[in-house]
């Protein structure tokens, strides 16, 4: 802002905002409409208890490039067209100009599109006749009305009639009369349940104290960010670190992956010759060495891994991924080494459509062939000679529910596919065409879930009705059912044939594992049942392939891996949350963190170690650590659970409201807790010193669902983000929303988990992103205020410098999630970062290492 005046005798005013229809701040825009002030807080009336505005405060000396206006010489006022209250602007008025007051009124009238403006009135109808009155009598008034004649009621805009323009002049009100508060026709009194308006127009900028002047406000431009088509404005604090667009000096390195993908995947657990367990979570293949308590990770995929198979040599792995949104994330199959984790071959780019449902190596020729089944509408089966990248043939299976495929171990040209109501044999001819034989005739409601083979080549299948069926081939090459029996009450998750002829079957619903002797017409040998908390059986694999000791690993439908045998108890090897995972909190003074999910489990961790896990009666989505050791969890049903971190005991359960508590946070000293709800309100409770006693203070009513929350350093304010990415402020002392965003621009925040704001604006619409319109789902500021971790709705994890102000901010990036990255937090010391993956329930630990 600058004033082109050579002296106090120069131009009488400088316009701070251009006149137009309606001037609300761009901060409060939602659904194409701007927030307006309700009731008595509108144009021309002043709330009884608001903070002093800039116009009322000491302006100090405003320096310019060519001159200055002293404090006593200038005033910032707002002027409004009395005939059309939507036309208004702010001006910096020089009270010592030599120009007559009447001419100044005419000039101001031209700004407001009033021909022949002759009068200026206050909001109460008092006429202003001179600069002296503006300086003295009306020093505390910041809003004035310009008119050609008598004043009108300031708070009630007169609707201009097309047919009777004289109606405006026909209702004069004497300035000395007491102005009655006449409601507009059709207006209803404000309901107590209506949400309070949180933002004031730009012309009613407030400030919390007198620390900044007009020059401070104007020296740096606000940042404007477009999110989902709506533009939002964020105001810069007076003092902040300068913008540094270079990437941070440190980068992210995946250190540990918790959990296992058993909720929706089959045949996804193996044991390598090294003794490592091989499985996958999200877009990461995990090689877990139990003896060394270490993990290695293959991270070549850019989207979720959908299927995997191990080469007969057990030294190579083939893994297929789903398709992403850009060309770099097309569906394809990668073949990589288990020793070096190097990618050896990639095929299927452009050939595969929406993902890879199944992948398998051939057996008889040493794994020279590999098959892949596309998850598209036609479920295309393709066979490749992968060393050369040659496509040997493909055929459309036209099966919607196809879930698996395998080469016959005695014939590399025979392929079995299975799925919902589907079991078919495909014989590939030399010319590349396939001959199809349907074993299960349509229509069939049974879902063939798993296929295994006897040593002589007979085919064993399991289905969703709990039956095991064995198919043989006669002398004419026709397939027939040799035997069939009911093995489980309901669906069977997997089959595995051990070397000595023992068949193991695992039930998804009854949680049983049964052993059957194939040499004695599948007589049951033994069975056992998994604990209810573990879930049903998803896959089984022997701990020492080739040995007949009976020890097995079991992957379950609740994302756990167990080890044991049919003769002894099963113990947990890998714990994972069984359903969506959203809750994550980091301890303020220790390298501890807690997780909570829709599986009603709350867990406490120390890096790669699980300390304890408990099952609550509620689905929890938000967590917060008390400074003195307790843990607060917010549930989807509006409950607050207080948990003792020492032993995981639930000490207290409070019913806060009937809506999900999406965000929970303690203030710095821990004597208050704030909870942001799906119903848009903030609930405040006073907390005892030990963190076990809670007393409700009140709630601050809002209207939009809240997703993120931060306390100020002094504990006086709370900032939140709504589901529509509006940044709202709340006064925890007066229990009211803060109406002006610029009033909060210099507040220091204890954390920075809110995804929008001036100091984190660079993570939106960044010019270096591979996709446009990126939606930031979570962020976290480091304790040293030098790094910002950000996660978006497409699964990208990024590390920026903090503050991250401009869209030119560079970053380090990792892509290991396919869906939304639900939450990210720095651990104490800023050496470790924790991420949770939302719908895929994955939990990952990242080391922050030097670049």
N, C-alpha and C positions, 0 to 999 in steps of 0.2 A: 504494500500500500504506500503510495507516496503522494505528497501534496505539492503542487507546483506553485507555491506562493513565495514571492520575494520578501514580503513583509506582512505585518499584521493588517495592513491596509488593503491587501489583495483580495482574491476571490472569497466571497462570504462562506462558501461551503464546498465540501468535497463529498461526492456520493460514494458510500461504501458498498451499497448493493444496487444493482440496476432495478428500476421499477418494472414490475410484471404482475401477473395474476398470481397471488398467493406466494409467500416466501417462507415456507417451513424448511427446516433443516433436512438434508438428504439422509440423515441418520435413521429416521423413523419410517422409511417407506416399506410397505408390505402389500403384496397383491395389487400393485399398481396404484395404491392410494397412500397418501401421506397421513401421518398422525396429526391431529389438531388438538388444541388445548380445550378441555371440557369446562363447562360451567363458568365459574367466575375467574378461571385462569386463562381466558382467551385474550384476544387483542384488546388493549386499552384498559385492562384491569390487572391489578397486582395482587398475587397471593399474600395472605396476611403474614406468612411465616417463611417466605423464601429468602435465600441468601441475597446479598447486595449484588446488583448486576454491574457490568463493566461501566455502564453509563452513570451509575451512582457512585462508582469508586473513584479513587484518585487516579487520574489519567497520567500524571507525571508530565514529562516533557516528551513530545513526539518529534523526533528528529526526522528530517527529510533530506533529500538531495540538494535542495536549494534554499531551504529556510526552515523555520520551526514555528509551532504554535505553542505558547506557554499554557500551563495548566489553567489559569484563570481566563485564557482567551478562547479556548475551544471546548466544545461539547459534542458528544455523540448522541444523537437523538433519532427516534424513529418517527417518520411522518406517514400519515395514512390519508388516502383520498376519502373524504367524508361521504361522497356519493357512492363509492364502490370500495368497500373495505378490503377487497382482495388486491387492490393496487396500493403498494406501500414500498418503502425502502428506508435504509439507514443512511444518515449523512453526518459528516464531521463539520459542524457549524462554527465558523469564526465569529465570535461574539464582539470583536473589536473592529469589524470592518467599517469603513466609512460610508458604505452604501446604505440608503434608508431602509428601514425595516419593511416598509410596504413593497419596495422593489424586490427585496429578498423573498417575500411571500409569493410574488408573481413568478420569480425564478423557480422556487420550489414547486409551485403549481404546474409549471411546464414539465418538471420531472414526473409529476403524478398525473399528467395529462388533464389538468384542470385549467381551462381558459379563464383568466381574470380572477385568480385566487386572491382574496382580500382579507380573509380572517384565518386565525389560528386558535384552536381551542384545546384545552386539556381533556382528559377522559371524562371529567365530571362537568364539562360544559363551561369552564371559566375561560374567558378570552385572554389571549396573550397579545400585548400591544407593543412590546419593546424588547430589545436585547437585554436590558437591565432586569426585566422580569424573568427572563430565561436564566440569567446569572444568579438571581437572588431568590425571588418569590417561588419560582418553579424549579429550583435546583434539584429537587428530589423526583421530578417527573421526567420520564424518559420517552413517553409516547404522546404525540400531538396530532391533531386532525386539521386538515386544510379544507376550507370551504369558500364558496363565493358569497355566502350570506350567514344566516343565523345557524347556530350549532344544533346538531341533532344528538340523539342518545348515542353515546359512544359505543355502548356494548351491544346495540341492536342494529345491524346493518339494514337499511331500507331497500327492499326489492324494487328495482327500477321498472316502471310500467311502460310498455311500448305505446299504449294508447293515452296514458295520462301522465306525462312527464312532470306536470306541476304538482304532483302529490308530494314531492320532496319539500318544496317550499311552503306547502299548505299546512305543515304541522310544526311551526316553530316552537322551541322550548327556551324560555328565558334562562340565561346563564345562572341567575341567582336562585332558580327554583331547585328544590330537592328532587333529584332524579329518581323516580321509582324504578325498581328492577322488574320490567315487564317481560315475561317469557315470550319467546316467539310462538306464533300460532302453530299448533301441532307438535311442539316440543314437549318431551316428557321429562319429569324430574329424574335426576340421575339416581339409578339404583345403587344400593350399597354393594351389590354383587358385580357391578360393572367394573372391568379392569381400569385401573388408573393409567393415565397417559404418562409414558415414561420419558418422552423427549419433547423439548421445547423447540420452537422455530429458531433459526439462526439468529434472528433479531432479538431473542431473549436469552442471549448467552450469559451463563452464570459463572461464577468462580467460587471455589471453596474458601479462599483467603485472598490477601492482597499481595501475593508473591509475584504476580506477573502483571505487566502493563499492556497497553494496546500494542506497543511495538513488539512485545514478546509473542503475542498471538499472531501477528501478521508476518513475522520474519520467516516462517516456514509454512509452505503450502500444505493443507490437509491432503491425505491420501484417499483416492477414490478407487474402490474395488467393485467390479461387477460380479455378482454371484447369482447364478440361475436367472440371469436377465435383469436383476434388480441392482441398482447402483447404491453403494453404501460409502459414507464418508467417515474417515477416522482422523482425529485431530492429534497433532504431534505434541508430546510433552516439551516443556521449555528446555529441559536438560536431558539429553539422552546420548548414548554413544554414537559416534558418526557411522554412517552406513558403510559397510565393507562388503562388496559384492563377490569377493573371492571365496572359494570353498574353504571350509574349516581345515585346520592343520591335522585333524584326526579323522579317522574313517571307522566304519563299522565292520566287525568280523564276527560271523556267526560262531557262537561258542557251545550252545546246547539247545536241543529241541526236546521239549517235554510233550508227552502224549503219543498217540498212535491212531491212525485213521482206520477205525473199525466200524464206525457208525454207518457207512454207506459203501464200503469197499470189500471185495472178496479176494482170497488168494494173494495175500499181501504181507506174508511173513516167511522169511527164510533164515537158515544158518549157513554162513560161509565157511570154507575150509579153515579160515583163521579163527573161527569160533565166534565171530561177530554176528550179531543179529542184524538183519537187513529188513527195513520196512520204510514206509514213506509217510510224511505229514505235509500237507499243503503242497508246495512245489519243491520240497527238499527230500532227497533220499538219505536216510539215516543209517549209518553203520555203527552199532553200539557194541563196544567191547566191555563186557561185564567184569572181566578179570582186572583190567586196567582202569575201570570206571572212566572211560573216555569215549567220545564220539567223533566220528568223521562224517563229513557231509558232502554229498554231491549236489551242487546248486546250478547245474546247467539249464534247468527248465525255467521258463518264464511264467508258466501258469500251472495250476494244480496237476499233479500226477494222477492219472486215472487207472493205470494198470502197469504191471511189471512182471518180468519173467527172468529167470536166471539161466544162463547158457549151460549145456551139459558139462562143460569143463569147470563150472562154478567160478570162473575167473572174469566173466563178462556178464553184464546186466543190460537188458532192454527195458526201457520205460517210455510210456506214451503219455502225452499231455493233452489237455483240452485246449480249445482255440480261444485266443484272446481277441481284443478289439483292434489291434493293429497288425501290420505285416510281420513284425518281429515276433509276434506271439501266435503264429499259425499252429494248427494241430500237426504234430509230427512225432516220430519215434527216435530216441537217442540210444545208441549203444556205447557203453562206457566201461572202463576197467575198474574192478573192485580194488586193485592194488594201488594204482596211481590216481584214480578218480578223474582220468583224462577222457574226454569225449573222443571216440574213435570213428563213429559213423553217425550221420543224421540222414534220415530219409522220410518221405511222406509230405514234405513241404509243397503245398499246392495240390497234392493228391487227396489228402484227408480233409474232411469238411469241418465238423464242429468238435471233434475230439476222437480219442482212441479208446474204444470200449474194452478191447482185449488185444493182447500181444503174446506170442509164444514162439519158442524156438523148436525146430524139428529135432528129432532124437536119433534116428537111425544113421543119418549121414554126419553126425557130429555137430549138429547145429548150424549147418550151412544155410538153411532156409529160415525165414521168419515170417509169421503171418501177423496181420493187423486188421482189426475190424473197426470201421468208421462208425461213430455214434450218430451220424446224420440220418435223414429220413429213410434212406434205402439200405442202411447198414451194410455198406460194401465191404466184402472180404477180399483182401489182397495178399498175395504171396510174393516175397522178395528174396533174391539172392543178395544178402546184405553186404557181403564183402565188395561186391562190384556195383551195388546200387541198382541192380537190374530188377524190373518188375516182371515176374514170371506169369502173372495172371490175376484177374480180379473178377468178381461176380457180385451182383446185388442180391443179398439174402432176403430183403424186403421184410425183415422181422423187427417190429418196434421194440420188443422187450428183450433183445439179445444181450446176454450178460457175460458170455464166456466162449472161448474156442481153444482147441488144442490139436496138435498133430498126433496121429496114432503112432505109438512107439515102434510098431513093426512095419509101417508104411508111410514114407514121407510125402506121398501124394494123396493121402487120405486125411481129411480134416473133419473134426466133429464140432459143431456149433450147438449151443444150448441157450435157453432163456425162458421167457414166459410163454407157456404153451408150445414150446419149440424144442425139438431135438432132431438134428439132421446130420447126415453123412455126406461129405462132398469129396468126390474123386476127381483130382485134377489130371486131365489128359495131357499128352505131349504138345498138343496145339494150343494149350493154355486155357481151354474151356473146361467147365466143371460139370460133372454129372451129380445130380442131387437125389438123395434118398431120404424121405421124411420118415422118422421112426415114430414120433408122436404125431398122431393124426389130429387135424384141426376139426372142430374147435376143442381146445383143452384148456382148462383153468389152472392146471398144475404148472408150477414154475420149476424147471430143472435147474437146480442151484449149483451142482458140482458134478464133475466127471473124473473118474479114475479108471485104471486099467489093471487087469489081472496079468500075471506073467505070460500067459498063453495068448493074450490079446483081447480077451473078452472085455466088454465095456461095462463099467459100473456107474450108475447115476443115482443122485439123491434129489428129492424134490421138496416142494413147500408143504406137502401133505404129510411128511414124515416117513415116506417109503424109500427103500433102497431097491433098485432094479438092476438085474444083470442081463446083458444082451450077448448072445452068441451068434455065430454065422454058420449056416449049414453048408453042405457040399456044393450047392448051387450058388453060393454067395449071398443068400438071403438072410436077413437078420431076424432073430426071434427072441422072445423073452424066455430066458432059461429059468430064472427064479425071481421072486419079488416078495418082500416082507416089510412089515411096519417096524421101523427102528426107533422112532421118536413120536411123541404125542403130536407135535406140530412140525414146523419147518426145520429142515436140516441145513446147517450153515456150510458145512464142508465135509469132504472125505479125504483120507490119505491112506495109501497102501504102504505098509512097512515091508521091509525086506523079507521077513520070515513068513509072509502070507497073512499077516494080521491087518484087518481093515479097521481104522478108527473113524467114527462118525461123531459130529458135534451138533447139538441142537441149539437153534437160535432162541426158541421160546422156553423149552424146559431146562436149558442150561446144563444138559447132561452130555457126558462124553462116554461113548460105549465102544468096546473092542469086540470084533467079530472074527471068527476063524474061517477063512475062505477055504481051507482044506477040508473042513467038516460041514460043508454046505451052510456056512455063515452062522454057526452056532455062537451065541453070545458068551464071551469069556468073562467080562467084568464091565462095570460101569461106575461112574462117579458123578457128582453134581457140583457145579461151581457155586460160590457164594452169591447171594442175590445182588449184592452191591457191585459185583464184577460184571454182570450182564451175561448175555448169551454168547455162544461160541461162534466166532466169525472164521477163524482159520486155525489149523493145527500143524505143527512141524516138529520133528524129533530134535532133541537137543544135540545129539551126536549122530548124524546120519550114518547109517551102516552098522551101528551098534544096536543090539537088542536089549537095552537096559530099561526100556519103558519110560524114560524121562522125556517129557515133551514141553514145548512152549505153546501157549494158547493165546491168540488174539481175540478180544471180546468186542461185543457190540457197543460197549460203553467206553471204548478207547483205552482199554488197559491191556497189558501183556502180563500173563501169569506163567509160572513154571512149576512143574510138579509131575505126578504120575497118577495112574488109576489106583495105586496102592497107598499113596500118601497125600497130605494136604497140598493145596496149591497156594503159592505165595506170590505176592505182587512184585514184578520186575520193573514195569513202567506204569506210572499213573497218568491218566489224562482225564480232563473233564469230558463227560459223556454227551453234553449238548452244547448249545451256543454259549460262548464265553465272552463276557463283556466287562466284568468287574476286575479292576487291577488297581493296586495301591502300593506305593513304596514307602518304607519306614523312613522317617526323617533323620534318624541318627544311627542307623545300622543297615547293613546290606541284606535286609529282609524285604520280602514283598509277599503280598497276598493276592489270591485270585478267587473269583466267585462266578458261577455260571447258572444256566437254566437247569442244570442237573441237580440243583439244590445242594451242591457241595461248596464248601469254603475251604481253601487250602493255604497253608503258610509255607514259604520256601526260603531257602538260602542258596541263591544261585542255582546249581544243578541238583540240590538236595531237597527232598520233600521232608518237612519237619512234622507236620500233622495235617490231616484232613478230617473234616466233620461233615455230616449230612444234616442239614437244617430242614425245616418244614416249608421253606419258601424258596422261590427262584430269585436269586440275588443278582443285581446288575451294577451296583455301585459300592465302592469300598473307600474307607479313609482310616488312617492310623491316628490315634490320639498321641500327643507328645509323650505321655507316660505309660504307653504300652498296651492299651486296649485297641480293639478293632471294631469299627462301625460298618455295618452292611445295610444297604437299602434294597428292598425287595420290589418285585413287580406288583405286589398287592398293597404297597404303601406302608410296610412295616420297617422299623429300624431295629436291627439286631446288634447287641453289644456283646463282643466276644473277648474272652480272656486269651491274650496271645501266648501265655505260658503253657496252657494245656488245651486250648481250643474249646473250652466250655462256654456255652451261651449263657451270659449272666443276666441279660435283660432283653425283653421283646416289647416294643412299643408300637401301637397302631397310630401312625401319623396322619394318614389320609387314605382315600380309596383309590389313588392313582399311583403308578410306578414312581419310585424315587430314583430318578436317572442320574443324579449327581449328589455327592455328599462330601463335606469338607469341614474340618475344624479350623478355628482361627489359630494364630501363632502361639498363644499361651494356653490354648485348649479349654478355655472356660465357656466357649460357645461353639455350637455346631449348626451349620446351615445345610438344608436339604432342598434341592431343586426338583420339582415334581413335573409329571406329565401334564398336570392341570394348569401349569404356568405359574404357580405360587412358590414362594420361598418360605420354608418353615424353619423357625429359629428356636433352639432349645439351649437352656443354660446347663452347663456340665460341671460336675464336681471335680475336684483336683485329681482324684484317682481315675476319673473317666468312667465310673460305674453308675453314677446317679444323674438323672436327666429331668429337667423341669421345663415345660413348654413356656416360651416367652410370648410368642405371637406368630402370625404369618403375614407376609406381604403379598397382597393379591396381585396376580398377573393373569395373562390370557393365553400366551403361546407356550407350548411344551418346552421345557428347558433341558439342555443336554450337557453343558459344561459349567463349571463354577470355580471362582477364585475369591479368596479373602484378601482385603488390603492388609498391609503390614501393621497398621495401627488397629485393625479389627473394627473399624467404623463403617466400612463399605464392603459390598459384595458385587462382583460382576458375573454375568451369566451370558450364555449363548443359547438362542432359541433354535428350534428345529428348522426355522427359516433363515438362520444365520444372522439374526439381529443381535447386536451387542447391547445388553441392558444393564443398568446400574441400580443398586438398591442401598438405601441408608439403613444400616442395622441398628442405629441408635434411635432415630425417629420413626422407624418401621414404616418407611414409605419409599416408593421408587424415586430415583434421581432423574429429574426431567431433562437435564441438559448434559449432553455428552462432553462438551468442552469444559464443563465444570470439573470433570473427572480426569482430565488429560494428564495431570501431574500427580495423580495418586500412585503410590508405590504398591505393587501387588506381591503377596507372599509367594504365589505360584503363577505360572502362566499356562494354564491348561485350556483357556478359552481360545478357540481356533480363529477368531477374528479380532482385529485391533490394529493400531498403527504399527506397533513394534513387531508384528508377525504378518503384516500384509504381503510381504514378498513371497510367501508360500502359496498365494493365490495368483492365478493367471500368469504364472512364471513362463518366461519366453523359452526356457530350456526344457520344458516338459515335453514328453513324446506325444501326449494327447492333450487336446484342448478341453476346456470346461471341467478341469479337475476339481473334484469336491474333497476338501480336506476334512477328514473325519476325526482326527485327534492330533494333539501336539503337546509338547512338554519342554519347558525351559530348564537348562542345567542349573545347579545350585550356584555355580560361579558366574552365571549370566553371560556365558560366552558361546553357548551352543543351543540350537533349537532342533528337536527331533519332531518330524512330521510324518503322519501316515494318512493315506487317502483312501477313497472308496474303491479303488482298483487294486489295492494291495501293495502299493509302492511305499517303501520306507526311505525317508530322506533325512540327511543331517546337514543343517545350515549353520552359518554363524548367527549369533544373536547380538543386536537386533537384526531381524530380517525384514527390511523395509521396502526394497524396490523389487519389481518383477525381473530384474537382471541379476538377482542373487543366485550364485552358483552353489552346488551342493554335491554330496556323495549320496549315491542311490543304490538300493538293493530291492530286488523283486522276488519275494519268496511266497507271497500270498496271492491267491486268485481273487478272492472276494475282499470285502472291506477289512481294513486294518482297524480293529475296534478301539484299541487303547495302547498308548506308549508312555513309559515313565523311565526317568533316570533313577538309578539307585544312588544311595548316599556315597559321596566321593566322586561322582560323575565318571567312573571308570566302566560302568556297565549300564546297558539299556535293556529294558524288558518290553516285549510286544505280545499282544494277544490278538487272535485272528477272528473273533466274532463267530460267524456261522460254522467255520471248520474246527473251532475249539482248540486251535493250536496255540502253544505257549513257547516263545523263543527267547533265549538269552544271548545278548550281543556284547562283545568286548569292544570298547572304544580305544583304539590303538593309534599310535603315531603314523602319520601318512608316510 
